[in-house]
């Protein structure tokens, strides 16, 4: 997962991940990509389009 520089770390992506694989930190996101099913729900809900594969 690529996080663009304008990410606001709002947590929308973490809130919708069906496997709870996204952790929001103060100035970063931590993804456990090895367990990701690539459903892309996190990308779809990002209000500023800061996520991409």
VEXKE-115717 format. One line per 3 residues: their letters; for each residue x, y, z of N, C-alpha, C. Coordinates in nm, 2 decimals. Example, Ala and Ser with C-alpha at 12.3 -4.5 7.8 and 13.67 -1.06 7.14 Angstrom:
# residues 2
AS = 1.32,-0.57,0.78,1.23,-0.45,0.78,1.32,-0.33,0.78  1.28,-0.22,0.71,1.37,-0.11,0.71,1.29,0.00,0.79
END
This chain:
# residues 53
XXX = 0.09,-0.12,0.00,0.00,0.00,0.00,0.09,0.12,0.00  0.06,0.22,-0.08,0.13,0.34,-0.09,0.04,0.45,-0.03  0.10,0.53,0.07,0.03,0.64,0.13,0.09,0.77,0.08
XXX = 0.01,0.85,0.02,0.05,0.97,-0.04,0.08,1.07,0.08  0.16,1.17,0.04,0.21,1.27,0.14,0.09,1.36,0.20  -0.02,1.36,0.14,-0.13,1.45,0.19,-0.23,1.37,0.28
XXX = -0.19,1.25,0.31,-0.27,1.17,0.41,-0.29,1.25,0.54  -0.42,1.25,0.58,-0.45,1.33,0.71,-0.45,1.24,0.83  -0.43,1.11,0.81,-0.42,1.01,0.92,-0.56,1.01,1.00
XXX = -0.67,1.02,0.92,-0.80,1.04,0.99,-0.85,0.90,1.04  -0.80,0.79,0.99,-0.84,0.66,1.04,-0.96,0.60,0.97  -1.02,0.67,0.86,-1.13,0.61,0.79,-1.09,0.47,0.73
XXX = -0.97,0.46,0.68,-0.93,0.33,0.62,-0.92,0.22,0.73  -0.87,0.26,0.84,-0.85,0.16,0.95,-0.99,0.11,1.00  -1.09,0.20,1.00,-1.22,0.17,1.05,-1.30,0.08,0.96
XXX = -1.26,0.07,0.83,-1.34,-0.02,0.74,-1.27,-0.15,0.70  -1.14,-0.16,0.74,-1.07,-0.28,0.71,-1.13,-0.40,0.77  -1.18,-0.50,0.69,-1.25,-0.61,0.75,-1.16,-0.70,0.83
XXX = -1.03,-0.69,0.82,-0.94,-0.78,0.89,-0.85,-0.70,0.99  -0.89,-0.57,1.01,-0.82,-0.49,1.11,-0.66,-0.49,1.09  -0.62,-0.46,0.96,-0.48,-0.47,0.93,-0.42,-0.33,0.92
XXX = -0.49,-0.23,0.95,-0.43,-0.09,0.94,-0.43,-0.03,1.08  -0.32,0.02,1.12,-0.30,0.09,1.24,-0.26,0.24,1.21  -0.34,0.33,1.27,-0.32,0.47,1.25,-0.23,0.52,1.36
XXX = -0.12,0.58,1.32,-0.02,0.64,1.42,-0.03,0.79,1.40  0.04,0.86,1.48,0.03,1.01,1.48,0.06,1.07,1.34  0.16,1.02,1.28,0.20,1.07,1.15,0.23,0.96,1.04
XXX = 0.16,0.85,1.06,0.18,0.74,0.97,0.07,0.64,0.98  0.07,0.55,0.88,-0.02,0.44,0.88,0.07,0.31,0.87  0.03,0.21,0.95,0.10,0.08,0.95,0.01,-0.02,0.89
XXX = 0.05,-0.08,0.78,-0.03,-0.19,0.71,0.04,-0.32,0.73  -0.04,-0.42,0.76,0.01,-0.56,0.76,-0.03,-0.62,0.62  0.04,-0.58,0.52,0.01,-0.62,0.39,0.02,-0.77,0.36
XXX = 0.09,-0.84,0.44,0.11,-0.99,0.42,-0.02,-1.06,0.44  -0.12,-1.00,0.52,-0.25,-1.06,0.54,-0.36,-1.00,0.47  -0.33,-0.90,0.38,-0.43,-0.82,0.31,-0.49,-0.91,0.20
XXX = -0.63,-0.89,0.19,-0.70,-0.97,0.08,-0.72,-0.88,-0.04  -0.67,-0.76,-0.04,-0.67,-0.66,-0.15,-0.82,-0.63,-0.19  -0.90,-0.61,-0.09,-1.04,-0.58,-0.11,-1.06,-0.43,-0.16
XXX = -0.96,-0.35,-0.13,-0.95,-0.21,-0.16,-1.06,-0.12,-0.10  -1.12,-0.17,0.00,-1.22,-0.09,0.07,-1.15,0.04,0.13  -1.04,0.02,0.19,-0.96,0.13,0.25,-0.94,0.24,0.14
XXX = -0.90,0.20,0.02,-0.87,0.30,-0.08,-1.00,0.37,-0.12  -1.11,0.30,-0.13,-1.24,0.36,-0.17,-1.29,0.46,-0.07  -1.27,0.44,0.06,-1.33,0.53,0.16,-1.24,0.65,0.20
XXX = -1.12,0.65,0.15,-1.02,0.76,0.18,-1.08,0.90,0.13  -1.11,0.99,0.22,-1.17,1.12,0.18,-1.08,1.21,0.10  -0.95,1.18,0.10,-0.86,1.27,0.02,-0.78,1.19,-0.08
XXX = -0.82,1.07,-0.10,-0.76,0.98,-0.20,-0.61,0.97,-0.19  -0.57,0.94,-0.06,-0.42,0.93,-0.03,-0.37,0.79,-0.04  -0.45,0.69,-0.07,-0.40,0.55,-0.07,-0.41,0.50,-0.21
XX = -0.31,0.41,-0.24,-0.31,0.34,-0.37,-0.23,0.22,-0.36  -0.26,0.12,-0.44,-0.19,-0.01,-0.45,-0.06,0.01,-0.53
END
